[in-house]
Amino acid sequence: MAINNFIDLPEEEVKDNPEAIEEEIALHFDPQIDKESDEEEEVLIPPVTAVQALEYLRQLRLHEEQ
């Protein structure tokens, strides 16, 4: 048997669904993930005050200048 035929068997056909693979991998990291749930949870981000936004912009400018 040629090595190429051994590595990639002509009669072997992989029928993996990319979404199923992603769910399978995610289950290894977080077993509480529901396989049947495709709904994404909304992440509530606390509002940023104007003072905080200005401070973040100042820090960003400082970072770009360095």
C-alpha positions in Angstrom: 0.0 0.0 0.0 1.3 3.4 -0.9 1.9 5.8 1.9 -0.5 8.4 0.4 -3.3 5.8 0.3 -2.6 4.9 3.9 -2.7 8.6 5.1 -5.7 9.6 2.9 -7.8 6.5 2.4 -9.9 6.9 -0.8 -12.9 5.2 0.7 -12.8 7.2 3.9 -15.1 10.3 3.7 -15.2 12.7 6.6 -18.7 14.2 7.1 -18.1 16.7 9.9 -20.4 19.7 10.3 -18.3 22.8 11.2 -21.0 23.9 13.7 -21.0 20.5 15.4 -17.2 20.6 15.7 -17.3 24.1 17.3 -19.9 22.9 19.8 -17.9 19.8 20.6 -14.8 21.8 21.3 -16.8 24.4 23.4 -18.2 21.5 25.6 -14.6 20.6 26.6 -14.0 24.0 28.0 -17.5 24.7 29.5 -19.6 21.6 30.1 -22.6 23.8 31.1 -23.1 24.9 27.5 -26.4 23.6 26.2 -26.0 21.7 23.0 -29.5 22.5 21.9 -29.2 26.2 22.6 -28.1 28.3 19.7 -29.3 31.5 21.4 -26.6 33.9 22.3 -26.9 35.5 25.7 -26.9 39.3 25.8 -24.0 40.7 27.8 -25.0 43.8 29.6 -22.2 46.3 29.5 -22.4 49.1 32.1 -22.7 52.5 30.6 -19.6 54.7 30.4 -19.8 58.2 31.8 -18.6 61.2 29.8 -15.8 61.6 32.3 -14.7 58.0 31.9 -14.8 58.3 28.1 -12.7 61.4 28.1 -10.1 59.6 30.4 -10.0 56.6 28.1 -9.5 58.9 25.1 -6.6 60.6 27.0 -5.0 57.2 27.8 -5.4 56.1 24.1 -3.7 59.3 22.8 -0.9 58.9 25.4 -0.5 55.3 24.3 -0.3 56.3 20.6 2.3 58.9 21.3 4.6 56.5 23.1 
